[in-house]
């Protein structure tokens, strides 16, 4: 009986992971015409949800990628005018990432598209 329960739990986990992957891919397809790749919109959503300004290191951990990979994404987001990077007030060695005013309508579009 225990083996059947373990199998069921594993199957449920696989189904959830597959559903999440499908949902992300569909959202990615719908946001791509706005110039948003999955890496861009994921970073923007984490920044919007944060209660304080995040360092690049903190954001990389939340997104689940390495800092050098995030640096390229942030460069593109900054070029798009959606974020700003500033020196940390407490540690000059690191930068904090801030959403720009231009990001608000983009964030709203991400959320509304995700709800559709």
DSSP file (Angstrom, degrees, kcal/mol; ACC not computed):
  #  RESIDUE AA STRUCTURE BP1 BP2  ACC     N-H-->O    O-->H-N    N-H-->O    O-->H-N    TCO  KAPPA ALPHA  PHI   PSI    X-CA   Y-CA   Z-CA
    1    1 A X     >        0   0    0      0, 0.0     4,-1.7     0, 0.0     5,-0.1   0.000 360.0 360.0 360.0 -38.8    0.0    0.0    0.0
    2    2 A X  H  >  +     0   0    0      1,-0.2     4,-2.4     2,-0.2     5,-0.2   0.884 360.0  55.3 -62.3 -38.4    2.8    2.4    0.8
    3    3 A X  H  > S+     0   0    0      1,-0.2     4,-2.3     2,-0.2    -1,-0.2   0.888 105.9  51.4 -62.7 -39.2    4.3    2.0   -2.7
    4    4 A X  H  > S+     0   0    0      2,-0.2     4,-2.5     1,-0.2    -1,-0.2   0.900 109.9  49.7 -64.9 -39.9    1.0    3.0   -4.3
    5    5 A X  H  X S+     0   0    0     -4,-1.7     4,-2.5     2,-0.2    -2,-0.2   0.922 110.7  49.0 -64.9 -44.3    0.9    6.1   -2.2
    6    6 A X  H  X S+     0   0    0     -4,-2.4     4,-2.4     1,-0.2    -1,-0.2   0.904 111.8  50.0 -61.3 -40.6    4.4    7.1   -3.1
    7    7 A X  H  X S+     0   0    0     -4,-2.3     4,-2.7     2,-0.2    -2,-0.2   0.923 110.1  50.1 -63.3 -44.1    3.6    6.5   -6.7
    8    8 A X  H  X S+     0   0    0     -4,-2.5     4,-2.5     2,-0.2    -2,-0.2   0.910 111.0  48.7 -61.3 -43.2    0.5    8.7   -6.5
    9    9 A X  H  X S+     0   0    0     -4,-2.5     4,-2.5     2,-0.2    -1,-0.2   0.918 112.6  48.2 -63.4 -43.4    2.4   11.5   -4.8
   10   10 A X  H  X S+     0   0    0     -4,-2.4     4,-2.4     2,-0.2    -2,-0.2   0.908 111.7  49.9 -63.5 -41.4    5.2   11.3   -7.5
   11   11 A X  H  X S+     0   0    0     -4,-2.7     4,-2.3     2,-0.2    -2,-0.2   0.900 110.5  49.7 -64.7 -41.3    2.5   11.3  -10.3
   12   12 A X  H  X S+     0   0    0     -4,-2.5     4,-2.7     2,-0.2    -2,-0.2   0.924 110.6  50.7 -62.9 -44.2    0.8   14.3   -8.8
   13   13 A X  H  X S+     0   0    0     -4,-2.5     4,-2.4     1,-0.2    -2,-0.2   0.908 110.8  48.3 -60.0 -43.0    4.1   16.2   -8.5
   14   14 A X  H  X S+     0   0    0     -4,-2.4     4,-2.4     2,-0.2    -1,-0.2   0.892 111.5  50.4 -64.9 -39.4    4.9   15.4  -12.1
   15   15 A X  H  X S+     0   0    0     -4,-2.3     4,-2.5     2,-0.2    -2,-0.2   0.916 111.2  48.2 -64.6 -43.1    1.5   16.6  -13.2
   16   16 A X  H  X S+     0   0    0     -4,-2.7     4,-2.6     2,-0.2    -2,-0.2   0.925 112.4  48.5 -63.0 -44.3    1.8   19.8  -11.3
   17   17 A X  H  X S+     0   0    0     -4,-2.4     4,-2.3     1,-0.2    -2,-0.2   0.909 112.8  48.4 -62.9 -42.0    5.3   20.5  -12.8
   18   18 A X  H  X S+     0   0    0     -4,-2.4     4,-2.4     2,-0.2    -1,-0.2   0.896 111.5  49.6 -65.1 -40.5    4.0   19.7  -16.3
   19   19 A X  H  X S+     0   0    0     -4,-2.5     4,-2.6     2,-0.2    -2,-0.2   0.921 111.4  48.9 -64.2 -44.4    1.0   22.0  -15.8
   20   20 A X  H  X S+     0   0    0     -4,-2.6     4,-2.6     2,-0.2    -2,-0.2   0.910 111.5  49.6 -62.0 -42.7    3.2   24.9  -14.5
   21   21 A X  H  X S+     0   0    0     -4,-2.3     4,-2.4     2,-0.2    -2,-0.2   0.917 112.0  48.0 -63.0 -44.3    5.6   24.4  -17.4
   22   22 A X  H  X S+     0   0    0     -4,-2.4     4,-2.4     2,-0.2    -2,-0.2   0.921 112.0  49.7 -62.5 -44.5    2.7   24.5  -19.9
   23   23 A X  H  X S+     0   0    0     -4,-2.6     4,-2.5     2,-0.2     5,-0.2   0.927 111.7  48.2 -61.0 -46.2    1.3   27.6  -18.3
   24   24 A X  H  X S+     0   0    0     -4,-2.6     4,-2.7     1,-0.2    -1,-0.2   0.909 112.0  49.8 -61.3 -42.6    4.7   29.4  -18.3
   25   25 A X  H  X S+     0   0    0     -4,-2.4     4,-2.1     2,-0.2    -1,-0.2   0.900 111.9  47.3 -64.9 -40.6    5.2   28.5  -22.0
   26   26 A X  H  X S+     0   0    0     -4,-2.4     4,-1.9     2,-0.2    -2,-0.2   0.914 113.6  47.8 -66.9 -42.1    1.7   29.8  -23.0
   27   27 A X  H  X S+     0   0    0     -4,-2.5     4,-1.9     1,-0.2    -2,-0.2   0.909 109.7  53.9 -63.4 -41.3    2.2   33.0  -21.1
   28   28 A X  H  X S+     0   0    0     -4,-2.7     4,-1.6     1,-0.2    -2,-0.2   0.913 107.8  50.0 -58.7 -44.2    5.6   33.4  -22.7
   29   29 A X  H  < S+     0   0    0     -4,-2.1     4,-0.5     1,-0.2    -1,-0.2   0.879 112.0  47.9 -62.0 -38.5    4.1   33.1  -26.1
   30   30 A X  H  < S+     0   0    0     -4,-1.9    -1,-0.2     1,-0.2    -2,-0.2   0.773 115.7  43.4 -75.9 -26.1    1.4   35.7  -25.3
   31   31 A X  H ><>S+     0   0    0     -4,-1.9     3,-1.7     1,-0.2     5,-1.4   0.648  90.7  85.5 -93.1 -16.1    3.9   38.2  -23.9
   32   32 A X  G ><5S+     0   0    0     -4,-1.6     3,-2.3     1,-0.3    -1,-0.2   0.854  81.1  61.4 -56.2 -39.5    6.6   37.8  -26.6
   33   33 A X  G 3 5S+     0   0    0     -4,-0.5    -1,-0.3     1,-0.3    -2,-0.1   0.738 100.1  57.5 -61.0 -19.0    5.0   40.4  -28.9
   34   34 A X  G < 5S-     0   0    0     -3,-1.7    -1,-0.3     2,-0.2    -2,-0.2   0.407 126.0-102.9 -87.4   2.1    5.5   42.9  -26.1
   35   35 A X  T < 5S+     0   0    0     -3,-2.3     2,-0.6     1,-0.2    -3,-0.2   0.694  80.1 135.6  83.8  20.1    9.3   42.2  -26.2
   36   36 A X      < -     0   0    0     -5,-1.4    -1,-0.2    -8,-0.1    -2,-0.2  -0.901  34.3-169.7-109.3 115.3    9.1   40.1  -23.0
   37   37 A X     >  -     0   0    0     -2,-0.6     4,-2.8    -3,-0.1     5,-0.3  -0.489  42.5-100.9 -86.9 168.6   10.9   36.8  -22.9
   38   38 A X  H  > S+     0   0    0      1,-0.2     4,-2.1     2,-0.2     5,-0.2   0.888 124.6  52.3 -59.0 -38.6   10.2   34.4  -20.0
   39   39 A X  H  > S+     0   0    0      2,-0.2     4,-1.7     1,-0.2    -1,-0.2   0.890 111.5  46.8 -66.4 -37.5   13.4   35.6  -18.3
   40   40 A X  H  > S+     0   0    0      2,-0.2     4,-2.4     1,-0.2    -2,-0.2   0.961 114.8  43.3 -68.4 -51.0   12.4   39.2  -18.6
   41   41 A X  H  X S+     0   0    0     -4,-2.8     4,-2.4     1,-0.2    -2,-0.2   0.850 111.9  54.8 -68.6 -30.4    8.9   38.9  -17.3
   42   42 A X  H  X S+     0   0    0     -4,-2.1     4,-2.1    -5,-0.3    -1,-0.2   0.932 110.1  46.2 -64.5 -44.6    9.9   36.6  -14.5
   43   43 A X  H  X S+     0   0    0     -4,-1.7     4,-2.3    -5,-0.2    -2,-0.2   0.920 112.9  50.2 -63.2 -43.5   12.5   39.1  -13.2
   44   44 A X  H  X S+     0   0    0     -4,-2.4     4,-2.5     1,-0.2    -2,-0.2   0.905 109.5  50.7 -62.4 -41.9    9.9   41.9  -13.5
   45   45 A X  H  X S+     0   0    0     -4,-2.4     4,-1.9     2,-0.2    -1,-0.2   0.907 110.6  49.0 -64.0 -41.7    7.3   40.0  -11.6
   46   46 A X  H  X S+     0   0    0     -4,-2.1     4,-1.1     2,-0.2    -1,-0.2   0.902 112.0  49.0 -64.9 -39.6    9.7   39.2   -8.8
   47   47 A X  H  < S+     0   0    0     -4,-2.3     3,-0.3     1,-0.2    -2,-0.2   0.912 111.4  49.5 -64.9 -41.3   10.7   42.9   -8.6
   48   48 A X  H  < S+     0   0    0     -4,-2.5    -1,-0.2     1,-0.2    -2,-0.2   0.846 112.3  48.1 -66.3 -33.5    7.1   44.0   -8.5
   49   49 A X  H  < S+     0   0    0     -4,-1.9    -1,-0.2    -5,-0.2    -2,-0.2   0.676  88.9 104.7 -81.4 -17.7    6.3   41.5   -5.7
   50   50 A X     <  -     0   0    0     -4,-1.1     4,-0.1    -3,-0.3     3,-0.0  -0.376  61.6-150.4 -69.4 140.7    9.3   42.4   -3.6
   51   51 A X  S    S+     0   0    0     -2,-0.1     2,-0.3     2,-0.1    -1,-0.1   0.697  82.4  25.6 -82.6 -20.5    8.5   44.6   -0.5
   52   52 A X  S    S-     0   0    0     -5,-0.0     2,-0.2     0, 0.0    -2,-0.0  -0.862 102.9 -76.6-133.2 169.1   12.0   46.2   -0.6
   53   53 A X        -     0   0    0     -2,-0.3     2,-0.3     1,-0.1    45,-0.1  -0.488  52.2-138.6 -66.9 136.4   14.5   46.9   -3.3
   54   54 A X  E     -A   97   0A   0     43,-0.8    43,-3.0    -2,-0.2     2,-0.1  -0.707   4.2-127.6 -98.6 147.1   16.4   43.8   -4.2
   55   55 A X  E  >  -A   96   0A   0     -2,-0.3     4,-2.5    41,-0.3    41,-0.2  -0.476  32.7-108.1 -79.1 164.3   20.1   43.4   -4.9
   56   56 A X  H  > S+     0   0    0     39,-1.6     4,-2.5     1,-0.2     5,-0.2   0.888 122.1  53.1 -60.1 -37.8   21.1   41.7   -8.0
   57   57 A X  H  > S+     0   0    0     38,-0.2     4,-2.0     2,-0.2    -1,-0.2   0.923 109.3  47.4 -63.4 -45.3   22.2   38.7   -6.0
   58   58 A X  H  > S+     0   0    0      1,-0.2     4,-2.1     2,-0.2    -2,-0.2   0.911 112.9  48.9 -63.2 -42.3   18.8   38.4   -4.2
   59   59 A X  H  X S+     0   0    0     -4,-2.5     4,-2.6     1,-0.2     5,-0.3   0.908 108.5  53.3 -65.2 -41.5   16.9   38.7   -7.5
   60   60 A X  H  X>S+     0   0    0     -4,-2.5     5,-2.2     1,-0.2     4,-1.8   0.907 109.4  49.6 -58.9 -41.7   19.1   36.0   -9.1
   61   61 A X  H  <5S+     0   0    0     -4,-2.0    -1,-0.2     2,-0.2    -2,-0.2   0.908 111.6  48.1 -65.0 -41.8   18.3   33.7   -6.2
   62   62 A X  H  <5S+     0   0    0     -4,-2.1    -2,-0.2     1,-0.2    -1,-0.2   0.905 114.6  44.7 -65.0 -41.4   14.5   34.4   -6.5
   63   63 A X  H  <5S-     0   0    0     -4,-2.6    -1,-0.2    -5,-0.2    -2,-0.2   0.764 111.2-123.9 -74.8 -24.8   14.6   33.8  -10.3
   64   64 A X  T  <5 +     0   0    0     -4,-1.8     2,-0.3     1,-0.3    -3,-0.2   0.826  69.8 111.4  85.7  34.2   16.7   30.7   -9.9
   65   65 A X  S   <S-     0   0    0     -5,-2.2    -1,-0.3    -6,-0.2    -2,-0.1  -0.864  71.5 -91.3-132.6 167.6   19.6   31.7  -12.1
   66   66 A X     >  -     0   0    0     -2,-0.3     4,-2.1     1,-0.1     3,-0.4  -0.442  37.8-113.9 -77.3 153.2   23.3   32.7  -11.7
   67   67 A X  H  > S+     0   0    0      1,-0.2     4,-2.4     2,-0.2     5,-0.1   0.880 114.3  54.3 -57.2 -43.0   24.2   36.3  -11.3
   68   68 A X  H  > S+     0   0    0      1,-0.2     4,-1.2     2,-0.2    -1,-0.2   0.880 109.3  49.3 -61.7 -34.6   26.1   36.6  -14.6
   69   69 A X  H  > S+     0   0    0     -3,-0.4     4,-1.4     1,-0.2     3,-0.3   0.917 111.1  49.6 -66.7 -42.8   23.0   35.3  -16.4
   70   70 A X  H  X S+     0   0    0     -4,-2.1     4,-3.2     1,-0.2     5,-0.3   0.868 101.3  63.9 -63.5 -36.5   20.8   37.8  -14.6
   71   71 A X  H  X S+     0   0    0     -4,-2.4     4,-2.1     1,-0.2    -1,-0.2   0.895 103.4  47.8 -56.8 -41.4   23.2   40.7  -15.5
   72   72 A X  H  X S+     0   0    0     -4,-1.2     4,-1.9    -3,-0.3    -1,-0.2   0.900 112.3  48.8 -65.8 -40.8   22.5   40.2  -19.2
   73   73 A X  H  X S+     0   0    0     -4,-1.4     4,-2.5     1,-0.2    -2,-0.2   0.924 111.9  49.0 -63.8 -44.8   18.7   40.1  -18.5
   74   74 A X  H  X S+     0   0    0     -4,-3.2     4,-2.7     1,-0.2     5,-0.2   0.874 107.0  55.9 -64.2 -37.0   19.0   43.3  -16.4
   75   75 A X  H  X S+     0   0    0     -4,-2.1     4,-2.3    -5,-0.3    -1,-0.2   0.931 110.6  44.8 -59.6 -44.9   21.0   45.0  -19.1
   76   76 A X  H  X S+     0   0    0     -4,-1.9     4,-1.9     2,-0.2    -2,-0.2   0.902 113.0  50.4 -67.1 -40.8   18.2   44.3  -21.6
   77   77 A X  H  <>S+     0   0    0     -4,-2.5     5,-2.5     2,-0.2     6,-0.8   0.878 111.6  48.8 -64.0 -37.0   15.5   45.4  -19.1
   78   78 A X  H ><5S+     0   0    0     -4,-2.7     3,-1.1     4,-0.2    -2,-0.2   0.899 109.3  51.8 -69.1 -40.5   17.4   48.6  -18.5
   79   79 A X  H 3<5S+     0   0    0     -4,-2.3    -2,-0.2     1,-0.3    -1,-0.2   0.844 107.4  53.7 -62.7 -33.5   17.8   49.2  -22.2
   80   80 A X  T 3<5S-     0   0    0     -4,-1.9    -1,-0.3    -5,-0.1    -2,-0.2   0.601 116.8-118.4 -75.6 -11.2   14.0   48.8  -22.5
   81   81 A X  T < 5S+     0   0    0     -3,-1.1    21,-0.4    -4,-0.4    -3,-0.2   0.662  83.4 114.4  84.3  17.2   13.5   51.4  -19.9
   82   82 A X  S   <S+     0   0    0     -5,-2.5    18,-2.3    20,-0.1     2,-0.3   0.660  73.6  26.9 -97.6 -17.6   11.8   49.1  -17.4
   83   83 A X  E     -B   99   0A   0     -6,-0.8     2,-0.3    16,-0.3    16,-0.2  -0.923  58.3-151.9-137.7 165.5   14.4   49.0  -14.6
   84   84 A X  E     -B   98   0A   0     14,-2.7    14,-3.1    -2,-0.3     2,-0.5  -0.986  11.4-147.5-132.1 144.8   17.2   51.1  -13.0
   85   85 A X  E     +B   97   0A   0     -2,-0.3     2,-0.3    12,-0.2    12,-0.2  -0.958  22.2 178.6-113.4 132.4   20.2   49.8  -11.2
   86   86 A X  E     -B   96   0A   0     10,-2.5    10,-3.3    -2,-0.5     2,-0.1  -0.923  36.1 -94.6-131.0 154.2   21.6   51.9   -8.4
   87   87 A X  E     -B   95   0A   0     -2,-0.3     8,-0.2     8,-0.2     5,-0.1  -0.442  51.3-104.9 -63.9 140.2   24.5   51.5   -5.9
   88   88 A X        -     0   0    0      6,-2.3    -1,-0.1     3,-0.7     6,-0.1  -0.414  17.3-138.0 -65.9 140.3   23.3   50.1   -2.7
   89   89 A X  S    S+     0   0    0      1,-0.2     3,-0.2    -2,-0.1    -1,-0.1   0.745 104.2  36.3 -69.9 -22.9   23.0   52.6    0.2
   90   90 A X  S    S+     0   0    0      1,-0.3     2,-0.3     4,-0.0    -1,-0.2   0.632 126.4  29.3-105.7 -17.3   24.6   50.1    2.6
   91   91 A X    >   -     0   0    0      3,-0.2     3,-1.8     1,-0.1    -3,-0.7  -0.836  56.2-163.7-150.3 105.2   27.1   48.3    0.4
   92   92 A X  T 3  S+     0   0    0     -2,-0.3    -1,-0.1     1,-0.3    -4,-0.1   0.693  86.8  70.4 -63.2 -18.4   28.9   50.0   -2.6
   93   93 A X  T 3  S+     0   0    0     -6,-0.1     2,-0.3     2,-0.0    -1,-0.3   0.688  99.2  51.7 -74.5 -16.3   30.0   46.7   -3.9
   94   94 A X  S <  S-     0   0    0     -3,-1.8    -6,-2.3    -6,-0.1     2,-0.3  -0.826  72.4-136.9-122.8 161.7   26.5   45.7   -4.9
   95   95 A X  E     - B   0  87A   0     -2,-0.3   -39,-1.6    -8,-0.2     2,-0.3  -0.858  10.8-140.9-113.3 147.1   23.6   47.2   -6.9
   96   96 A X  E     -AB  55  86A   0    -10,-3.3   -10,-2.5    -2,-0.3     2,-0.5  -0.816  17.3-133.5-103.4 151.9   20.0   47.3   -6.1
   97   97 A X  E     -AB  54  85A   0    -43,-3.0   -43,-0.8    -2,-0.3     2,-0.4  -0.900  23.1-174.5-110.8 130.9   17.4   46.9   -8.9
   98   98 A X  E     - B   0  84A   0    -14,-3.1   -14,-2.7    -2,-0.5     2,-0.3  -0.962  25.7-121.9-126.6 138.9   14.4   49.3   -9.1
   99   99 A X  E     - B   0  83A   0     -2,-0.4   -16,-0.3   -16,-0.2     2,-0.1  -0.599  31.6-135.4 -72.9 139.5   11.4   49.2  -11.4
  100  100 A X    >   -     0   0    0    -18,-2.3     3,-1.3    -2,-0.3     4,-0.5  -0.413  25.4-103.7 -86.5 170.6   11.1   52.4  -13.4
  101  101 A X  T >  S+     0   0    0      1,-0.3     3,-1.1     2,-0.2     4,-0.4   0.850 121.4  62.9 -61.5 -33.1    7.9   54.3  -13.9
  102  102 A X  T 3> S+     0   0    0    -21,-0.4     4,-0.6     1,-0.2    -1,-0.3   0.698  93.0  65.4 -65.0 -18.2    7.7   52.8  -17.4
  103  103 A X  H <> S+     0   0    0     -3,-1.3     4,-3.0   -21,-0.2     5,-0.3   0.758  80.0  79.3 -78.0 -24.4    7.5   49.3  -15.9
  104  104 A X  H <> S+     0   0    0     -3,-1.1     4,-2.4    -4,-0.5     5,-0.2   0.916  95.9  42.7 -55.7 -50.6    4.1   49.8  -14.3
  105  105 A X  H  > S+     0   0    0     -4,-0.4     4,-2.0     1,-0.2    -1,-0.2   0.855 114.8  52.3 -64.9 -30.8    1.9   49.3  -17.4
  106  106 A X  H  X S+     0   0    0     -4,-0.6     4,-2.3     2,-0.2    -2,-0.2   0.924 109.6  48.1 -68.2 -44.0    4.1   46.4  -18.5
  107  107 A X  H  X S+     0   0    0     -4,-3.0     4,-2.5     1,-0.2     5,-0.2   0.923 111.1  51.3 -61.3 -44.7    3.7   44.7  -15.1
  108  108 A X  H  X S+     0   0    0     -4,-2.4     4,-2.7    -5,-0.3    -1,-0.2   0.894 109.9  49.9 -60.2 -39.7   -0.1   45.3  -15.3
  109  109 A X  H  X S+     0   0    0     -4,-2.0     4,-2.5     2,-0.2     5,-0.2   0.891 108.9  52.0 -66.6 -39.6   -0.1   43.7  -18.7
  110  110 A X  H  X S+     0   0    0     -4,-2.3     4,-2.2     2,-0.2    -2,-0.2   0.952 113.6  43.8 -59.7 -49.1    1.8   40.7  -17.5
  111  111 A X  H  X S+     0   0    0     -4,-2.5     4,-1.6     2,-0.2    -2,-0.2   0.912 114.6  48.1 -65.1 -43.1   -0.7   40.2  -14.6
  112  112 A X  H  X S+     0   0    0     -4,-2.7     4,-1.0     1,-0.2    -1,-0.2   0.897 112.7  48.9 -66.5 -38.3   -3.7   40.7  -16.8
  113  113 A X  H  < S+     0   0    0     -4,-2.5     3,-0.5     1,-0.2    -1,-0.2   0.888 109.3  52.8 -66.2 -38.4   -2.4   38.3  -19.5
  114  114 A X  H  < S+     0   0    0     -4,-2.2    -1,-0.2     1,-0.2    -2,-0.2   0.830 108.2  51.4 -65.9 -31.3   -1.6   35.7  -16.8
  115  115 A X  H  <        0   0    0     -4,-1.6    -1,-0.2     1,-0.2    -2,-0.2   0.703 360.0 360.0 -78.8 -19.1   -5.2   36.0  -15.5
  116  116 A X     <        0   0    0     -4,-1.0    -1,-0.2    -3,-0.5    -2,-0.1   0.497 360.0 360.0 -68.8 360.0   -6.8   35.4  -19.0
